[in-house]
């Protein structure tokens, strides 16, 4: 089974990181039988927000169509300890929404999970799953790989 994990990172401009994994990640102890098929990033141009959202959706839809994963998991921003009215977190959530909509248009087995929910789907916690993912891919793809591993675990458990 192929699962595509997607995460949004905000640096000087937004970057979409993607990790395509194949296998079965049902072992909670970390000996997951997972093969990394591909990792890549899609930097978004510094343009007005609506244009960035459209660009993100178009890029994801094309990549999902060409990669043909069985499932897609988009890693959602975790809830902050304190509510914030800053532009960065709101922008990330908007981009994540565009990404989910585009992925869902191609693969109906698309889910949106926070880091905590990814850890729970794997049968562990966020930190353990992120550590496992970091051992499989370059650190910049850690969140996307963790999302993909959570998707594989959900598929193995029959919960997607």
C-alpha positions in Angstrom: 0.0 0.0 0.0 1.3 3.5 -0.9 0.6 6.4 1.3 1.4 10.0 0.7 2.2 12.2 3.7 2.0 16.0 3.3 3.1 18.8 5.7 3.1 22.5 5.4 6.1 24.5 6.6 6.2 28.3 6.9 9.6 29.8 6.4 10.3 33.0 4.4 7.5 31.5 2.2 5.4 28.4 2.5 6.9 25.0 1.5 4.9 21.8 1.0 6.9 18.7 2.0 5.8 15.3 0.7 6.8 11.8 1.5 5.6 8.7 -0.4 5.9 5.5 1.6 5.0 2.0 0.9 4.5 -0.9 3.2 2.8 -1.8 6.5 3.5 0.1 9.7 1.5 -2.0 12.2 4.4 -2.6 14.6 4.2 0.0 17.3 7.7 -0.7 18.6 9.3 1.1 15.7 10.3 -1.8 13.5 8.0 -0.7 10.7 8.3 -2.4 7.4 8.2 0.8 5.4 10.0 1.7 2.2 10.5 5.4 1.3 9.6 5.7 -2.3 10.1 9.4 -2.8 10.4 12.7 -0.9 10.2 16.1 -2.3 9.2 19.7 -1.6 7.1 22.2 -3.4 8.0 25.8 -2.5 5.2 28.3 -3.1 5.9 31.6 -4.8 5.6 34.8 -2.7 2.3 36.0 -4.2 -1.1 37.1 -2.8 -2.7 34.5 -0.5 -5.4 33.5 -3.0 -2.8 32.8 -5.6 -0.7 30.8 -3.2 -3.7 28.7 -2.2 -4.6 28.1 -5.9 -0.9 27.2 -6.6 -0.8 24.8 -3.7 -4.0 23.1 -4.7 -2.9 22.7 -8.4 0.5 21.4 -7.4 -0.9 18.8 -5.0 -3.6 17.7 -7.3 -1.1 17.0 -10.1 1.3 15.2 -7.8 -1.4 13.1 -6.2 -2.7 12.2 -9.7 0.8 11.2 -10.9 1.9 9.3 -7.8 -1.4 7.5 -7.4 -1.2 6.7 -3.7 -3.8 4.5 -2.0 -4.2 7.0 0.9 -3.2 10.6 1.6 -2.6 12.0 5.1 -2.1 15.8 5.5 -0.5 16.7 8.8 -2.4 19.6 10.4 -0.9 22.2 12.6 -1.1 21.3 16.3 -3.2 23.4 18.6 -1.1 26.0 20.3 -1.0 26.2 24.1 -2.4 29.7 23.9 -4.8 31.0 21.3 -3.1 33.3 18.8 -4.3 35.8 16.3 -1.1 35.8 14.3 -1.1 35.6 10.5 1.3 32.7 10.2 -0.8 30.0 11.9 -3.9 31.2 10.0 -2.1 31.1 6.7 -0.8 27.6 7.4 -4.4 26.4 8.1 -5.6 28.0 4.9 -2.9 26.3 2.9 -3.6 23.0 4.6 -7.3 23.3 3.7 -6.4 23.9 0.0 -4.1 20.9 0.1 -6.7 18.6 1.6 -9.3 19.7 -0.9 -7.0 19.1 -3.8 -5.8 15.7 -2.5 -9.4 14.6 -1.7 -10.4 15.4 -5.3 -8.0 12.7 -6.5 -8.0 10.2 -3.6 -11.1 9.9 -1.4 -9.1 8.1 1.3 -7.6 11.5 2.4 -7.4 12.4 6.0 -6.3 15.4 8.0 -4.5 14.6 11.3 -2.6 16.7 13.8 0.8 15.5 15.0 -0.9 14.2 18.2 -3.5 12.4 16.1 -0.8 10.9 13.8 0.9 9.5 16.9 -2.3 8.0 18.2 -3.1 6.5 14.8 0.3 4.8 14.9 -0.5 3.5 18.5 2.1 5.7 20.1 2.6 9.4 20.6 3.7 12.3 18.4 7.3 12.4 19.7 7.9 8.6 19.1 6.4 8.7 15.6 8.4 11.8 14.7 11.6 10.0 15.9 10.8 7.0 13.8 10.1 9.1 10.8 13.3 11.1 11.3 15.2 7.8 11.1 13.7 7.1 7.7 14.1 10.4 5.9 15.9 13.7 5.8 14.8 15.9 8.8 13.0 18.4 6.6 10.6 15.6 5.5 10.0 14.2 9.0 6.4 15.6 9.5 5.3 14.4 6.1 6.9 10.9 6.6 5.2 10.7 10.1 1.9 11.5 8.5 2.4 8.8 5.9 3.4 6.2 8.5 0.3 7.1 10.4 -1.7 6.5 7.3 -0.1 3.1 6.8 -1.0 2.2 10.4 -4.6 3.3 9.9 -4.8 1.2 6.8 -3.4 -1.8 8.6 -5.9 -1.3 11.4 -8.7 -0.8 8.9 -9.6 2.7 10.3 -9.3 4.8 7.1 
